């Protein structure tokens, strides 16, 4: 059974950093583009960042460019999201997503809370 398991969330103060990880299993990870989405309370899920299957190409939500960095390690079946200079408005559940050839897999999410 395909699994995407996110980790690394938690409570941080404004201005601090967090690095999220997502490990995939039971599918050919290196063939899939990977994305991070987030959903804040009372809001729709939004795309945060994406990375191509090889890691060559990345894209980001315009509002997050410069603060967030997506990367992947295909040898470890893992995608990362480095989040710097966190703000209270970054509080959300962060979801990992794998996409390829019509297949679309989701993790259960990890909660990030930014609060003083």
Number of C-alpha atoms within 10 A of each C-alpha: 5 11 15 22 17 23 17 14 18 13 14 18 14 17 14 13 16 18 15 21 22 24 20 25 14 9 15 12 22 19 15 21 22 29 25 25 19 22 19 17 9 6 9 9 15 14 17 23 23 25 23 18 19 14 17 9 11 16 15 19 13 9 9 14 12 11 13 20 20 23 21 23 14 18 8 12 16 20 27 23 23 14 20 17 14 21 18 15 11 19 20 21 18 27 26 29 23 23 17 14 8 6 8 12 17 19 19 14 22 21 20 22 21 20 15 10
